[in-house]
């Protein structure tokens, strides 16, 4: 079952809807997002892993899924993602432990090709 892929598809649909309906604020956010996460002193992959760590820490499943997908696309390995989850646990304790499990479950599904496009 492609549970997380279906959620990602819905998130992508919602992004499109929000961008269309919100006008300039939505476009401005996307511009900021793109600019902030592009390669610089830190690689795009590193930045996506940092975003994943924060997403786990703040318990945002949509953010976890989106940044997991982007980290995998940027070349993150399972080992790098697991270390990212461990870092979130250090910073956020029990809640990150729970959402870290969600992140690892999503990672397995996405690495197994269910979420690749």
Secondary structure, DSSP 8 states (H G I E B T S, - for coil): --HHHHHHHHHHHHHHHHHHHHTHHHHHHHHHHHHHHSSSSS-HHHHHHHHHHHHHHHT-HHHHHHHHHHHHHTT--HHHHHHHHHHHHHHHTHHHHHHHHHHHHHHHHHHTTSS--
